[in-house]
Amino acid sequence: MPRFARETTVGLAELFTRDVQYTATDTGTGQSQTWTVVDGLTPSWDSGAYQGGMAVPGAWRCALLLSDLLGSVPWHAYRQRAGRPAERLEPTPSFLDQPAPPDARVTTISSLALDLIWHGNAITLIATRNREGWPTSYLPVSAEDVHVKRVEEWDGISLPVGTIAYGVGSRWYPAQDVVHVKGPCKPGALRGMGVLENHLNTTLGLASEQSRQAKASTGSGVPTGVLKVEDTPDDPLEQGEADEIQATWMRAQSTRKVAVLNGRTSFEALAWNPTDAQLLESRKFSLHEVALVFGLDPSWLGVSGDSMTYANIEQKSTDLVKFSLAGHLARFEQTLSLHMPRGTWAEARLDAILRGDTLTRYQAHEVGIRAGFLTPDEVRELENRPPLTDRQRRQLAPPAAAGTHDGTDTEDDAA
C-alpha cells in the first residue's frame, strides 16, 4: 500500500484539535486555494475512554445494553439464485461467524458497536480473502485513529482522484479494503455522527457534573454550616484570623477530630435533606435524557413510570429491537452485505432476543403448523431439536394412518 507523500499521520483524535483551515498551492500554476473543515468536527472533546462518557453510569448501561445485544445475536449468510427460494449458507462464512480471530464474534461486533454508538463510525480493515477474492476476516481499528477523505490531485496519495481513502497509521487504504459502518450523517458525508459529537458537552456533561456535585455535598465528611466568631469593637476579627479559624475547623472535621471552640466561636449546622443532597430529581431527569440520547426507552434505566413485569417484558423486548436496535442492525447488515458476492447477504438472527416464554412459543408453533406455513420439522429446528424420526412420525400420525403400518422397522426404529 502507498505511504504518505507529504502528509503526516492524522487520526480523527488529532483532527479534532488541529487548525480547521488549510491552504493548498498548485506548484505548477502558483494558484492557491483555502478550505475550511467544518463537517462534524468538535475540537473541545475531553480525553479518556470514549471521552469520559463511559464514566457516566447511565451512559455505560445504555452503551453496553446496545453493543452487547448487537454482539450476541448470531449472524447468517443467505443466498438466492434465479427461480429458487432463498437458502441459508452452511456453514456460516467465517466473515460473519468469527471475523477477527482469535477474538470471539461477540467481542469483535460489540466493540465495533461501541465505536458506532459513541463515534458514529465502526471501521475495520479487510485482513484475508478467499480464492474468489471475497473477505474471510477483518481487523477492527479504533474510529478515532482513522482519517477518511476524498483523494485530490495534490494529496500525493497513490489512489484514483475522487475516490475515498482511509488513513490508518502510515498508510492509505482504498474503500474496497475497508468495512465502514457509518452512523447518522448528512447526505454525502464521509463520516457518521455519534453520541460524543452531539451530546458530550450537554447531556453527558450535565450528568457528570451532577454526580460530582452530589459527591462533593456528601462525601467530604465536613458538615455544611456557618462558623460564627463574635466580633467586638475592642477585639475586631481580622480577615487573616477568620481564614485561620476556618482552615483549622476544616482540618479537624475532615480528619474526624474533636473541634475545640472558645467562648467567642460557635458552629451552626445547616441541615441537608438526603434527597436534596443527592440531587435525585435533577439526576433522574438527566438519566431520562441519557436514555433518549442512546435511543432507549427510559424504563431500561429504571426512570420510567412503567415497571418491568413479566406481563410487559416481552413487549418491551420487541420495542427494544424495533425502535433501538433496528437502525444499528440495518447498518451492520447492509454494510457487511456489500462485501459479499452478488445475490448473497448477511442477516442477524433475532430469535434469541424476541424469543417468548415456552407457552407463547408453542401456541405460535401450533398456529403455524395448522395454517400450513410451518412444518413440524421446521418448528423443531426453531426449538433446536433434531427432525422427527420415522418412528416418531408414526406415533404422531392419526390412528387410521398408523393402522396401515406393515410391521417392518427402519434403521431409525432399530436405533
Secondary structure, DSSP 8 states (H G I E B T S, - for coil): --B-SS-----HHHHTTS-SEEEEE-TTT--EEEEE--SS--TT---SGGGGGGGSHHHHHHHHHHHHHHHHS-EEEEE--TTS--EE-SS--HHHHSSSTTS-HHHHHHHHHHHHHHHSEEEEEEEEE-TTS-EEEEEEE-GGGEEEEE--GGG--SS-TTSEEEEETTEEEEGGGEEEEE-S--TT-SS---HHHHHIIIIIHHHHHHHHHHHHHHHS----EEEEE---SSS---HHHHHHHHHHHHHHHHTT------TTEEEEE----HHHHTTHHHHHHHHHHHHHHTT--GGGGT-SSS---TTTHHHHHHHHIIIIIHHHHHHHHHHHHHTS-TTEEEEE--HHHH---HHHHHHHHHHHHHHTSS-HHHHHHHTT-----HHHHHHHS-HHHHHT--S---HHHH-
